[in-house]
Amino acid sequence: MIRAKYSLAAFIVCMTVFVCISVLGLGNRGHASSKVVWEYKVTPVEQSGPEPTLNKLGADGWELVQVISNDQLNAYGGYFLFKRAK
């Protein structure tokens, strides 16, 4: 009987702590400091062949996220838009 009281009391304490953490948002504090900050790079598309530029920037950690074509710019050529974590 005494053991059941202690089990019930331990359960109530655990649930109280869980509810307090959930309501106050204490469990999410670590996520704010792990937010990713991005840096961006825009380079022109080389008419002779883009592979060397893409391979070099990829090796440096840059990820291609968009190709802006000459149709979108109403101009000759185009641009690559890259991003990487700072």
Helices and strands as residue ranges (DSSP letters): H 2-24, G 26-28, H 29-33, E 38-44, H 51-59, E 63-68, H 70-73, E 79-85
